[in-house]
Amino acid sequence: MCPSTIYRWVQHYGPEIQKKVSYFVKSTNTSWYLDETYIKVKGKWLYLYRAIDRVPST
């Protein structure tokens, strides 16, 4: 499949899909914080990434 075919499909159907999906998506504010830390799990060091919005909820 040619990439231009996919591009045309996205341009044609994208707005309609967004209208249908936006009904189900919870809106958030526009500020996000990304936290990156290095932790040890089962003796191996790994990166832990967290993304939270400005007003975190529990």
VENDAKA-V268616 format. One record per pair of residues at least 12 apart in sequence whose ideal C-beta (glycine too) atoms are under 10 Angstrom apart, sorted by the first residue. I is the first residue (numbers start at 0). GAP is how many residues later the second one is. If there is no record, write none. Layout:
I:GAP, I:GAP
//
This chain:
27:25, 27:26, 27:27, 27:29, 28:24, 28:25, 28:26, 29:23, 29:24, 30:21, 30:22, 30:23, 30:24, 31:19, 31:20, 31:21, 31:22, 32:17, 32:18, 32:19, 32:20, 32:21, 32:23, 33:15, 33:16, 33:17, 33:18, 34:13, 34:14, 34:15, 34:16, 34:17, 35:12, 35:13, 35:14, 35:15, 36:12, 36:13
//
